[in-house]
Amino acid sequence: MIRFEHVTKRYADGTTAVDDLSFEVAEGELVTLVGPSGCGKTTTMKMVNRLIEPTSGRILVDGRDIADVDPVELRRRIGYVIQQVGLFPHKTVLDNTATVPHLLGWSRKKARARAAELLELVGLDPARHGDRYPEQLSGGQRQRVGVARALAADPPVLLMDEPFGAVDPVVRERLQSEFLRLQSQVRKTVLFVTHDIEEAVRLGDRIAVYGNGRIEQFDVPAAVLGAPATPYVADFVGADRGLKRLSVTPIEAGDLEQPPVVHLDDRLADAAERLTADGARWAVVLDDADRLHGWISADSVATGGGVVRDVARRMDAWLPLGASLKQAFSTMLQHDAGWIAVVDGEGVDHFLGVLTPGGLHAALRRSVGGDAEVRTVSGA
C-alpha cells in the first residue's frame, strides 16, 4: 500500500533528515515509526502526503507515484491526525468531523450522517457531543474527534503524528485501547509516529526504529524487543526490554497446565477423593457447561457432606486465551495469585487450563526462541 524507494530528504543547509530510505507497509498494516526527536520519523510521514517533498527517490501509495498526484487531491484521500488535533474552534464537533466529506462535495445530510457514524465508532455519542464546540471537550475527547475526522471520507491510508502525546498517561492508555479496537474494525493502512517505545510496541504490527535519518531495525515488536539488530536499537528499547516483551507475547494453549477439575454439583466427598488422587491442594470449579465458576481448596472439601457449590470460591484471577503475558503477570500480582485461569475468549468462558509463573516464563522463552529460529532460517 505504501512503498518508499531510496527516498532522501536533504535541506538547503545540507542537513539530511532522511537518508536513502526503503521500506514497505502492507495494506491494513499499522507500522509505528519510533525514535528520538530529530531522527526523521515525522519527515518520513509528512512526505507521504507531500507536506514535505523528497529530494530524491519515490514514494508510492497503492502502486501510484505520489509525485504524479495533485497534492490537494492526495491529502483528501489520506487521513491525518496530529498531537494538537487541529479542530476548527468555530465549528461544532459534528461539522469538524464532516470537514473532508464537505470538501469532497458530499451533501450536508450525507456528510453529517457519516460524521455521526464515526463519532459513535470512536466512543462519542453524537446526540450528546455533536453540537458541542472543541473548547467544551476534554483533551481525550478532542483526540477522538480528530481520529473520527481523519476517517470520515474512508481513506485507505491514515497518518498519525504523536496523536496521543498531549494527554495524561491514563487517558493515553484508554485512547490506545480504543484505537486498537477501532483498527481491528476498519483495518486502515497506518503510519504512526511516536517517541515512546512502549506505545510503539503496543500498537504496531511492525516497528521501524529510527536513528539519524535511517531505519536501524524494521520488524515485529517481539523481534525488536527480543533480538535488537544493533547496539543502538538495544539501547533505545532499554535494558528492561524483556519486561516490555511481556506485552507483545500472547498466552497460547500450549502454555497452559491442566489442574484437577470439579463441577458445582459434585459431592464434596468425590471432590476430596479426586484431589487426593492427584496430590493437589486445589481444583478449578466449572458449571455444567464447563464454564469457569471458581475454585476450591483441599481443606474446604474435607468437611465431607454437601456439594462443591457450597464451598466454591469466586475466581477473580482469569484471562482469555490470547491476552498478553503482561496482563497475566499483572493479574497474578493484583490478586496475589499463584496461577490464573484461562478461558476461550469467545464470550462463552469455557475453561482451557491455568497459567502458572513457570508457564509464563516458558512462554516468554518460547517467544524468544521462536524469533531466533526464524532469524536462523531466514539468514541461512
QUIVEN-V59274 format. One record per run of one state. SS is the DSSP state (a for helix, b for strand, c for the rest). FROM is the first residue (numbers start at 1). TO is the last residue. If there is no record, write none. Layout:
SS	FROM	TO
SS	FROM	TO
This chain:
c	1	1
b	2	10
c	11	15
b	16	25
c	26	29
b	30	34
c	35	40
a	41	48
c	49	55
b	56	61
c	62	63
b	64	65
a	66	68
c	69	70
a	71	76
c	77	77
b	78	82
c	83	91
b	92	92
a	93	97
c	98	98
a	99	103
c	104	107
a	108	121
c	122	125
a	126	129
c	130	132
b	133	133
a	134	136
c	137	138
a	139	151
c	152	156
b	157	161
c	162	168
a	169	186
c	187	188
b	189	194
c	195	196
a	197	203
c	204	205
b	206	211
c	212	213
b	214	219
c	220	220
a	221	226
c	227	230
a	231	237
c	238	240
a	241	248
c	249	249
b	250	250
c	251	252
a	253	255
c	256	256
b	257	257
c	258	260
b	261	263
c	264	266
b	267	267
a	268	278
c	279	281
b	282	286
c	287	290
b	291	297
a	298	301
c	302	306
b	307	307
a	308	310
c	311	312
b	313	314
c	315	317
b	318	320
c	321	323
b	324	324
a	325	334
c	335	338
b	339	343
c	344	349
b	350	356
a	357	379
c	380	380
